[in-house]
Amino acid sequence: MYASALKTDPASLTGSQVPRAELAELRQGRVQRFSSDELFAKRKVVLFALPGAFTPTCSTAHVPGYLARLNDFRDTGIDEVICLSVNDPFVMEAWQRSEKAQGIRFVADPAAEFTRAMGLSVSQDEKGLGIRSRRYSMLVDDGTIEAIFIEADTPDDPFQVSDAETMWQHWRPSQRGRGSAFMFGRHGCLYCARAEDLLNRHGIVHDAIYLGENLTMIGVKAATGASTLPQIFIEGKLVGGADELEKYLSQASVG
């Protein structure tokens, strides 16, 4: 079922079998090594690979994008979303914690075995990083690559096709999904608690910042034009307070 190594050009990997290789992750404080078979056999998986943990584009855009779409992928039949990098499993686990991305599985390819077998390794010696993975994402069904989006191999580290939105549009081109949200709030505020409960019950991935956490009403008013809390944004648009959020959720095709 699995190829030992892919011989085809990376641009024509669709329809190929993923290679068998040894990977690693940290489980309960111990390094566990396992075959890539465990990730792909009899499952639908979205995997995105990137040059390195804690690097700028990876931390500011690649991982956060997939985290925001995580529930959408899960709701529509994807068994797991996986982040893979040529790093050791201790670094990958620390990076997962720093990104608060426990819903995404962070897998280490410490010897670049899987990355080389995919034909997607690249030397980054000039950056002091050695052999790394090119940036890409792929949809895999029971070991078969159904779709793969590979960034151009150029020094400026492009990020145009391996993002979560591109994968989501390929996977479910006509489906909106739940989206993501952000809330300004205040501890002890019943309306804020109600708003967070609504977001949680509808499974909407969200962040919140509260008064006193580097935030005052000056900032809230500057961002929203309102002087009351909570104030909720969904998909970049201001929804308003708890009442407006409830109305929005009752009318939107979410959850």
Backbone torsions as a table, in degrees:
resi	resn	phi	psi	omega
1	MET	NA	-35.8	-176.0
2	TYR	-108.4	137.8	176.0
3	ALA	-79.1	147.7	178.3
4	SER	-74.8	-30.3	176.2
5	ALA	-163.3	146.8	-179.4
6	LEU	-89.3	128.7	-177.9
7	LYS	-100.4	-12.4	-175.2
8	THR	-76.8	163.0	174.2
9	ASP	-64.8	138.4	-178.8
10	PRO	-52.5	-29.4	-178.3
11	ALA	-70.6	-14.1	-177.0
12	SER	-122.7	36.6	-178.1
13	LEU	-79.2	-16.5	-179.7
14	THR	-58.0	129.7	-178.2
15	GLY	94.4	-9.9	178.5
16	SER	-81.1	161.2	172.7
17	GLN	-87.9	138.0	177.4
18	VAL	-66.4	148.7	-178.2
19	PRO	-75.7	155.8	172.4
20	ARG	-88.9	129.5	179.6
21	ALA	-154.8	161.2	178.8
22	GLU	-89.3	129.5	178.2
23	LEU	-121.5	179.1	-178.2
24	ALA	-151.9	154.9	171.5
25	GLU	-154.7	163.3	179.6
26	LEU	-93.5	122.0	178.9
27	ARG	-126.2	117.2	-179.8
28	GLN	52.5	42.1	175.0
29	GLY	82.9	0.5	-178.9
30	ARG	-122.1	144.1	177.9
31	VAL	-75.3	125.7	177.0
32	GLN	-115.4	125.9	176.8
33	ARG	-99.7	143.1	-178.1
34	PHE	-156.0	162.3	178.8
35	SER	-80.9	150.7	175.5
36	SER	-60.7	-17.9	175.3
37	ASP	-52.8	-38.5	-177.0
38	GLU	-60.4	-30.6	-177.6
39	LEU	-77.7	-34.5	-165.2
40	PHE	-114.1	-22.8	-173.2
41	ALA	-63.9	125.5	173.9
42	LYS	57.5	35.6	-179.8
43	ARG	-144.9	157.4	170.1
44	LYS	-102.0	123.1	-172.9
45	VAL	-132.0	137.9	166.6
46	VAL	-103.6	121.0	177.4
47	LEU	-118.7	132.3	171.6
48	PHE	-121.9	134.1	-177.4
49	ALA	-116.2	149.3	-174.6
50	LEU	-148.9	164.8	-173.0
51	PRO	-64.8	-36.1	-177.7
52	GLY	-174.0	147.6	175.9
53	ALA	-62.7	146.0	175.7
54	PHE	66.9	5.5	177.8
55	THR	-82.0	156.3	-166.0
56	PRO	-55.2	-59.9	-176.7
57	THR	-63.6	-37.6	-178.6
58	CYS	-61.9	-40.3	-176.1
59	SER	-85.2	-31.7	-174.9
60	THR	-92.3	-17.6	-175.0
61	ALA	-136.3	-47.9	-170.3
62	HIS	-67.6	-57.4	179.4
63	VAL	-64.3	-48.1	180.0
64	PRO	-57.7	-35.2	179.4
65	GLY	-63.9	-43.8	179.0
66	TYR	-71.8	-31.6	176.6
67	LEU	-65.1	-40.1	179.8
68	ALA	-66.4	-29.6	-179.0
69	ARG	-97.4	3.4	-171.9
70	LEU	-56.1	-50.2	-178.7
71	ASN	-64.6	-34.0	177.8
72	ASP	-63.1	-45.5	177.9
73	PHE	-63.1	-43.6	-180.0
74	ARG	-62.5	-41.8	-177.9
75	ASP	-64.5	-23.6	-171.6
76	THR	-110.2	20.1	169.5
77	GLY	105.2	2.8	175.5
78	ILE	-83.6	124.2	-176.9
79	ASP	-73.9	-33.6	-177.8
80	GLU	-159.2	146.3	171.9
81	VAL	-110.1	127.3	-171.4
82	ILE	-123.6	135.4	173.1
83	CYS	-107.0	125.8	-177.8
84	LEU	-123.6	138.0	177.9
85	SER	-150.3	153.5	174.4
86	VAL	-80.0	82.3	177.5
87	ASN	-145.2	170.5	174.8
88	ASP	-83.0	157.8	-175.2
89	PRO	-64.3	-25.8	177.7
90	PHE	-67.4	-43.0	177.4
91	VAL	-63.5	-42.9	-178.5
92	MET	-63.9	-39.3	179.6
93	GLU	-68.3	-40.3	178.1
94	ALA	-64.8	-39.0	179.6
95	TRP	-66.9	-42.1	177.5
96	GLN	-58.0	-43.5	179.2
97	ARG	-65.1	-41.7	-177.9
98	SER	-66.9	-28.9	178.7
99	GLU	-87.9	-5.4	-175.7
100	LYS	52.6	47.7	-173.1
101	ALA	-116.1	45.8	-176.6
102	GLN	-63.0	-21.5	179.4
103	GLY	-75.4	-16.5	177.5
104	ILE	-99.7	137.4	179.4
105	ARG	-85.3	121.2	-179.4
106	PHE	-98.6	117.6	-174.2
107	VAL	-118.7	134.8	179.7
108	ALA	-96.0	139.5	172.2
109	ASP	-116.0	70.4	-165.3
110	PRO	-60.7	-34.3	-179.5
111	ALA	-101.7	10.1	-178.0
112	ALA	59.3	25.7	-178.2
113	GLU	-65.2	-48.3	179.6
114	PHE	-67.4	-42.8	-177.9
115	THR	-62.3	-42.8	177.3
116	ARG	-65.3	-42.2	-179.3
117	ALA	-64.2	-30.2	175.8
118	MET	-73.7	-13.9	-175.8
119	GLY	76.1	23.8	-173.6
120	LEU	-123.0	25.5	175.4
121	SER	-83.5	153.3	179.9
122	VAL	-147.5	141.4	177.8
123	SER	-83.3	128.1	174.3
124	GLN	-122.5	42.0	179.9
125	ASP	-59.5	-33.8	-177.9
126	GLU	-65.6	-20.0	177.1
127	LYS	-100.3	2.5	-178.9
128	GLY	77.2	19.7	-174.7
129	LEU	-106.7	-11.9	-179.5
130	GLY	70.9	-147.6	179.5
131	ILE	-77.1	128.2	-179.9
132	ARG	-134.2	175.9	177.6
133	SER	-92.3	143.9	166.2
134	ARG	-67.2	157.7	-179.7
135	ARG	-83.2	124.4	179.9
136	TYR	-158.2	167.7	170.9
137	SER	-136.7	152.8	177.6
138	MET	-149.6	150.6	174.4
139	LEU	-104.9	122.0	-175.7
140	VAL	-122.1	129.4	178.6
141	ASP	-119.1	109.8	179.4
142	ASP	50.4	44.5	175.3
143	GLY	89.6	-7.6	179.7
144	THR	-101.6	130.3	178.8
145	ILE	-76.5	108.7	179.9
146	GLU	-82.2	-32.5	178.8
147	ALA	-156.8	145.5	177.5
148	ILE	-144.8	136.5	-178.3
149	PHE	-122.9	111.2	-173.1
150	ILE	-113.0	128.8	177.4
151	GLU	-73.3	152.6	178.1
152	ALA	-61.7	143.6	-179.8
153	ASP	-87.4	80.3	-179.6
154	THR	-129.7	157.0	-174.8
155	PRO	-63.0	-21.0	-174.9
156	ASP	-85.2	8.3	176.4
157	ASP	51.6	66.4	-178.6
158	PRO	-65.2	150.4	178.6
159	PHE	-139.4	83.3	-173.4
160	GLN	-128.0	-28.4	-173.2
161	VAL	-125.6	-11.9	-176.8
162	SER	-96.7	8.9	-177.4
163	ASP	-75.8	166.7	-177.7
164	ALA	-64.7	-36.1	-177.7
165	GLU	-67.4	-38.8	176.6
166	THR	-62.4	-44.5	178.7
167	MET	-64.7	-41.5	179.9
168	TRP	-62.6	-42.6	179.7
169	GLN	-66.1	-31.9	174.5
170	HIS	-71.0	-43.3	-174.4
171	TRP	-72.9	-45.6	-178.2
172	ARG	-137.4	75.5	-171.9
173	PRO	-63.1	-24.7	-176.5
174	SER	-109.7	8.6	-175.8
175	GLN	-108.1	133.5	-175.3
176	ARG	-73.6	-44.0	-174.9
177	GLY	82.2	176.2	-175.2
178	ARG	-81.4	-26.0	-178.0
179	GLY	77.5	-172.2	179.9
180	SER	-132.8	163.0	-172.5
181	ALA	-142.4	161.8	175.4
182	PHE	-138.6	141.4	-177.2
183	MET	-132.7	132.5	164.4
184	PHE	-88.5	130.3	-178.5
185	GLY	-146.2	-175.5	178.1
186	ARG	-141.1	132.7	178.1
187	HIS	-62.4	136.4	-179.4
188	GLY	87.9	-2.8	-179.4
189	CYS	-84.9	118.8	-178.3
190	LEU	-64.0	-36.1	179.3
191	TYR	-68.3	-35.9	177.9
192	CYS	-66.8	-43.1	177.7
193	ALA	-62.2	-40.3	178.0
194	ARG	-63.2	-41.6	179.7
195	ALA	-64.4	-43.8	178.7
196	GLU	-64.1	-37.1	177.7
197	ASP	-63.7	-41.3	177.4
198	LEU	-61.9	-44.7	179.4
199	LEU	-62.3	-43.1	-179.9
200	ASN	-65.2	-44.2	-178.0
201	ARG	-65.5	-28.7	177.5
202	HIS	-91.3	3.7	176.3
203	GLY	65.4	30.8	-178.6
204	ILE	-91.3	118.5	178.1
205	VAL	-63.6	130.6	-176.6
206	HIS	-152.0	157.0	170.3
207	ASP	-115.5	158.1	178.2
208	ALA	-142.8	145.6	172.2
209	ILE	-129.7	137.6	-172.4
210	TYR	-112.1	152.7	175.3
211	LEU	-52.0	136.4	-177.5
212	GLY	96.8	-19.3	177.3
213	GLU	-99.0	70.9	-176.0
214	ASN	57.9	29.8	-179.8
215	LEU	-141.0	136.1	170.9
216	THR	-126.2	173.8	178.4
217	MET	-65.2	-19.6	175.4
218	ILE	-61.4	-46.0	178.9
219	GLY	-66.2	-40.8	179.1
220	VAL	-60.7	-46.8	-178.5
221	LYS	-66.7	-37.4	179.3
222	ALA	-64.3	-37.1	-176.7
223	ALA	-82.6	-32.0	-171.4
224	THR	-117.9	-20.3	-173.8
225	GLY	80.3	1.5	-177.5
226	ALA	-108.9	157.6	179.6
227	SER	-118.8	21.2	179.1
228	THR	-127.8	160.4	178.7
229	LEU	-124.6	151.4	0.4
230	PRO	-80.0	168.7	169.5
231	GLN	-130.8	123.2	-172.5
232	ILE	-117.0	135.2	172.5
233	PHE	-109.9	137.4	172.8
234	ILE	-128.4	126.3	-179.1
235	GLU	51.7	40.7	175.1
236	GLY	82.9	-0.6	-178.6
237	LYS	-114.0	138.2	178.6
238	LEU	-72.8	120.0	176.5
239	VAL	-89.5	-43.0	-179.0
240	GLY	121.9	-146.6	-177.2
241	GLY	-88.0	-164.9	-175.8
242	ALA	-63.1	-42.0	179.6
243	ASP	-63.2	-44.1	179.8
244	GLU	-65.8	-37.1	178.1
245	LEU	-64.0	-44.6	179.4
246	GLU	-60.6	-41.8	178.8
247	LYS	-65.1	-42.6	179.7
248	TYR	-60.5	-45.4	-178.1
249	LEU	-68.6	-31.3	178.9
250	SER	-71.6	-26.2	-177.7
251	GLN	-94.9	-25.3	-175.6
252	ALA	-85.0	154.2	178.4
253	SER	-88.8	68.7	178.1
254	VAL	-127.0	154.6	174.0
255	GLY	63.1	NA	NA
